[in-house]
């Protein structure tokens, strides 16, 4: 994400989720692109969803029986990798501050945001 001075189109509401497990704390941000704006539309209402691109896990497991070598990978960070066109970043603004005593600033997200209809594409 980057600090911006452009006029905003839409702020994506978000909140932190904290999970403690085995003495370790994991924190991640959840974006709610389905939240309605003052126009009664959400960002997801304005985006094309497209066809389903993923195969069902049952089909994958059944087909894997016929493959001699099977490669399994971890795609945990996949959604934060694809860059969004600069012209579309204006639709992905958020308010953020690093510490509670700092001033809130406006940022725009530059990568595909998980929770937005277009993320799987």
Buried (B, 14 or more C-beta within 10 A) or exposed (E): BEEBEEEBBBBBBBEEEEEEEEEEEEEEBEBBBBBEBEEEEBBBEBBEEEEEEEEEEEEEEEEEEEEEEEEEEEEEEEBEEEEBEEEEBBBBBBEBEEEEEEEEEBBBBBBBBBBBBBBBE
